[in-house]
Amino acid sequence: MQRLIRLFACLLLAGLLGACVGPVPKIDAAQTTLSKIKTLTVIRPPQTKAYVVLNFGHPGLGFGLIGGIVAATDMNNKRDQLTAVLKQENLALPASLTERLVSGLTKEGYQAAAGEAPWETKDDRDVLPYEKIQSDADAVLVVAPTIVGFVDGGLTASTGGSYVPTIATVVTLLDRDHKTVLYRGYHVAGWQPKAEGWRHTPPKSRYPNFTDLMQKPADTAASLIEASDAIASTVAADLHRQTAAADSAAPAAPAEVPVASGAQSGTPPRQP
């Protein structure tokens, strides 16, 4: 019962955050700062224990604590059913998001690599003490997911009372000292919070009800992967370096001129 009451309280808090309270102010990364970063460690987040099913339009939420507990119980049961189905699809989220981030940031010119860190669980949340991170890279990127699953924002939401694949993350770029915050961004794909400060990507898939959500597990899993790809894209865009674009546009060096008639230089032409 206490767990259900805590879940109801979390739902109220999430609704409040989405409606009127913005996140901790984001910090934009300066180009002068990004240009100095060569090596970058992307910390792999912990594996999702359960894929959430949130319904902010649930009828029970309009009837106080008792109705809220009923709503929390229903969502708790749906979460367990969905998690069991998606585990059979071998869906590795959000851990696999790390590989997508490494790939995207490498294209931006960073020497990016995945890394591990000692995540801890406090009050049913995964937290990472920055001082425990071990990395010699110029900077460390920490991705802390807050929602991984499906959210129905209610009839007043832009998704019109449908479940949409949703991944919400807090992304923090730390300097080499693992203390100085160089960048903090809030990225969400799927459900759109009403609060300011979120970098939102609209969903590509919608499920009118929970039955549709469960009908084709492979498609359901794929829709979460799409949300993961969207997060990786927006994070890479926020950390885009102007120098990376300039380097990629640089002309190729010409082939060396033969040193003697009929002789070839020992250095092959540089490929474009």
Wavefront OBJ file of the C-alpha trace (Angstrom):
o trace
v 0.000 0.000 0.000
v 2.800 2.426 0.878
v 4.391 1.752 -2.493
v 1.134 2.570 -4.287
v 0.779 5.773 -2.298
v 4.332 6.735 -3.298
v 3.500 5.977 -6.933
v 0.392 8.181 -6.692
v 2.526 10.965 -5.212
v 5.027 10.550 -8.063
v 2.201 10.816 -10.585
v 1.012 14.050 -9.008
v 4.567 15.380 -9.011
v 5.117 14.367 -12.631
v 1.857 16.029 -13.612
v 2.870 19.158 -11.728
v 6.285 19.233 -13.368
v 4.736 18.751 -16.781
v 2.105 21.396 -16.266
v 3.696 24.383 -14.599
v 7.145 23.793 -13.135
v 10.212 23.848 -15.343
v 13.316 21.763 -14.733
v 16.511 23.066 -13.150
v 17.769 25.694 -15.612
v 19.530 24.164 -18.568
v 23.087 25.149 -19.415
v 24.022 25.652 -23.046
v 27.473 24.504 -24.094
v 29.755 27.246 -25.423
v 31.511 26.592 -28.727
v 34.818 27.634 -27.192
v 34.341 24.928 -24.565
v 33.268 22.198 -26.990
v 36.180 22.930 -29.334
v 38.648 22.043 -26.569
v 37.120 18.603 -25.969
v 38.806 15.801 -27.878
v 38.152 12.675 -25.803
v 34.706 12.082 -24.391
v 33.349 9.276 -22.193
v 29.625 8.541 -22.442
v 28.502 6.884 -19.215
v 26.200 3.931 -19.818
v 22.954 4.288 -17.794
v 21.565 1.313 -15.867
v 19.246 -1.127 -17.565
v 15.548 -0.328 -17.229
v 13.961 -2.516 -14.573
v 10.414 -1.728 -15.674
v 8.930 0.094 -18.684
v 6.454 2.574 -17.273
v 2.856 2.979 -18.367
v 1.596 6.403 -17.266
v -1.864 7.759 -17.926
v -2.364 11.337 -16.781
v -5.928 11.177 -18.051
v -6.849 8.201 -15.852
v -10.350 8.714 -14.371
v -9.142 7.701 -10.933
v -6.843 10.707 -10.659
v -9.855 12.961 -10.291
v -11.100 11.321 -7.076
v -8.552 12.117 -4.414
v -6.303 9.667 -2.633
v -8.548 6.607 -3.015
v -9.060 7.216 -6.718
v -5.358 7.907 -7.072
v -4.470 4.577 -5.483
v -6.875 2.839 -7.870
v -5.191 4.608 -10.801
v -1.732 3.770 -9.457
v -2.688 0.107 -9.054
v -3.984 -0.049 -12.623
v -0.844 1.580 -14.038
v 1.342 -0.641 -11.868
v -0.321 -3.754 -13.311
v -0.005 -2.467 -16.871
v 3.654 -1.679 -16.259
v 4.323 -5.251 -15.131
v 2.513 -6.701 -18.162
v 4.346 -4.456 -20.614
v 7.732 -5.094 -18.998
v 7.256 -8.862 -19.214
v 6.393 -8.616 -22.920
v 9.253 -6.264 -23.827
v 11.820 -8.373 -21.990
v 11.028 -11.149 -24.439
v 11.982 -8.729 -27.224
v 15.436 -8.331 -25.646
v 14.962 -4.588 -25.582
v 18.065 -3.125 -23.929
v 17.011 0.397 -23.024
v 18.261 2.862 -22.090
v 21.676 1.155 -22.072
v 21.703 0.819 -25.868
v 21.164 4.571 -26.091
v 24.837 4.882 -25.152
v 25.985 3.274 -28.412
v 23.782 5.621 -30.407
v 25.223 8.605 -28.559
v 28.795 7.412 -29.109
v 28.121 7.049 -32.835
v 26.484 10.470 -33.144
v 29.143 12.277 -31.135
v 31.921 10.581 -33.090
v 30.412 12.054 -36.247
v 30.621 15.441 -34.536
v 34.379 15.044 -34.275
v 34.770 13.760 -30.718
v 36.802 10.694 -29.795
v 33.799 9.252 -27.973
v 33.675 5.941 -26.127
v 31.235 4.250 -23.767
v 32.143 3.890 -20.104
v 30.773 2.374 -16.919
v 30.079 4.092 -13.608
v 28.794 3.041 -10.157
v 25.103 3.956 -10.294
v 23.242 3.768 -6.985
v 19.559 3.282 -6.191
v 17.948 5.755 -3.799
v 14.184 6.047 -3.228
v 13.528 3.839 -6.274
v 15.642 6.134 -8.463
v 19.011 5.537 -10.088
v 21.552 8.212 -9.177
v 25.219 8.613 -9.984
v 27.622 10.361 -7.569
v 29.831 12.290 -9.967
v 32.844 12.012 -7.667
v 32.841 8.229 -8.194
v 33.242 8.471 -11.974
v 36.565 7.130 -13.187
v 37.578 8.529 -16.561
v 40.658 10.298 -17.947
v 38.736 11.796 -20.875
v 38.547 15.545 -21.453
v 34.837 15.430 -20.577
v 32.190 12.985 -19.383
v 28.602 12.794 -20.596
v 26.040 11.462 -18.099
v 22.575 10.507 -19.352
v 20.052 9.976 -16.560
v 16.674 8.715 -17.865
v 13.611 9.780 -15.888
v 10.949 8.076 -18.045
v 11.304 5.041 -20.312
v 8.010 3.619 -21.473
v 4.637 4.869 -22.671
v 2.685 7.929 -21.596
v -0.896 8.998 -22.200
v -1.072 12.712 -21.512
v -4.872 12.773 -21.478
v -7.416 14.149 -23.921
v -6.063 17.693 -23.610
v -2.559 16.623 -24.656
v -1.305 17.055 -28.211
v -1.374 13.275 -28.628
v -5.117 13.245 -27.962
v -5.428 10.568 -25.292
v -3.109 7.996 -26.879
v -0.146 6.155 -25.434
v 3.076 7.335 -27.063
v 6.592 5.860 -26.715
v 8.426 8.213 -24.388
v 11.999 8.586 -23.215
v 12.845 11.577 -21.024
v 16.428 12.224 -19.946
v 18.591 14.703 -18.115
v 21.910 15.022 -19.954
v 24.939 16.514 -18.185
v 28.370 17.203 -19.653
v 31.089 17.350 -16.996
v 34.585 18.745 -17.301
v 37.649 16.592 -16.674
v 37.341 17.316 -12.919
v 33.889 15.610 -12.911
v 32.545 18.605 -10.981
v 32.205 21.514 -13.379
v 29.006 21.328 -15.445
v 29.716 22.367 -19.034
v 26.246 21.550 -20.327
v 22.897 20.464 -18.951
v 20.027 19.597 -21.266
v 16.553 18.127 -20.904
v 15.546 15.866 -23.767
v 12.243 14.098 -24.266
v 10.886 12.116 -27.199
v 7.185 11.273 -27.213
v 5.015 12.862 -24.544
v 5.534 16.611 -24.333
v 5.705 18.241 -20.896
v 4.081 21.646 -20.779
v 6.919 23.105 -18.744
v 9.611 25.195 -20.417
v 13.122 23.922 -20.945
v 12.462 20.524 -22.562
v 13.918 19.749 -25.994
v 11.023 17.783 -27.435
v 10.773 15.401 -30.376
v 7.196 14.456 -31.397
v 6.298 10.752 -31.411
v 6.105 8.764 -34.628
v 3.822 6.095 -33.160
v 0.592 6.243 -31.167
v -1.468 3.574 -29.439
v -5.134 4.411 -28.724
v -5.290 2.057 -25.740
v -3.310 -0.473 -23.736
v -4.655 -3.402 -25.761
v -3.157 -1.930 -28.944
v 0.081 -1.332 -27.074
v 0.329 -5.023 -26.202
v -0.901 -6.438 -29.498
v 2.380 -6.363 -31.454
v 5.322 -6.408 -29.008
v 7.939 -6.173 -31.782
v 6.395 -2.948 -33.091
v 6.026 -1.609 -29.561
v 9.700 -2.262 -28.880
v 10.685 -0.675 -32.198
v 8.781 2.489 -31.324
v 10.875 2.870 -28.171
v 14.030 2.418 -30.234
v 12.819 5.273 -32.463
v 12.435 7.439 -29.362
v 15.963 6.465 -28.342
v 17.287 7.512 -31.751
v 15.536 10.861 -31.394
v 17.207 11.500 -28.030
v 20.623 10.656 -29.474
v 20.036 13.068 -32.364
v 18.992 16.031 -30.227
v 21.866 15.514 -27.781
v 24.380 15.378 -30.664
v 22.809 18.537 -32.112
v 23.190 20.368 -28.794
v 26.861 19.342 -28.639
v 27.546 20.094 -32.295
v 30.955 21.654 -32.850
v 31.387 24.175 -35.631
v 34.945 22.950 -36.111
v 33.639 19.444 -36.861
v 31.643 20.775 -39.796
v 34.631 22.748 -41.019
v 36.917 19.735 -40.804
v 34.515 17.532 -42.729
v 34.269 20.168 -45.467
v 38.024 20.556 -45.854
v 39.284 19.681 -49.374
v 41.352 16.577 -49.820
v 45.106 16.994 -50.240
v 46.338 16.558 -53.826
v 48.379 13.535 -54.818
v 52.101 14.005 -54.771
v 53.859 14.781 -58.066
v 56.138 11.964 -59.335
v 59.767 12.654 -58.534
v 60.988 11.288 -61.862
v 59.580 10.479 -65.237
v 57.638 7.214 -65.064
v 58.064 6.950 -61.258
v 55.250 7.101 -58.724
v 55.439 8.748 -55.337
v 55.556 6.367 -52.409
v 52.561 8.170 -50.784
v 49.164 7.349 -52.297
v 46.689 10.122 -53.021
v 44.524 11.120 -50.050
v 40.993 9.911 -50.570
v 38.170 12.443 -50.295
l 1 2 3 4 5 6 7 8 9 10 11 12 13 14 15 16 17 18 19 20 21 22 23 24 25 26 27 28 29 30 31 32 33 34 35 36 37 38 39 40 41 42 43 44 45 46 47 48 49 50 51 52 53 54 55 56 57 58 59 60 61 62 63 64 65 66 67 68 69 70 71 72 73 74 75 76 77 78 79 80 81 82 83 84 85 86 87 88 89 90 91 92 93 94 95 96 97 98 99 100 101 102 103 104 105 106 107 108 109 110 111 112 113 114 115 116 117 118 119 120 121 122 123 124 125 126 127 128 129 130 131 132 133 134 135 136 137 138 139 140 141 142 143 144 145 146 147 148 149 150 151 152 153 154 155 156 157 158 159 160 161 162 163 164 165 166 167 168 169 170 171 172 173 174 175 176 177 178 179 180 181 182 183 184 185 186 187 188 189 190 191 192 193 194 195 196 197 198 199 200 201 202 203 204 205 206 207 208 209 210 211 212 213 214 215 216 217 218 219 220 221 222 223 224 225 226 227 228 229 230 231 232 233 234 235 236 237 238 239 240 241 242 243 244 245 246 247 248 249 250 251 252 253 254 255 256 257 258 259 260 261 262 263 264 265 266 267 268 269 270 271 272
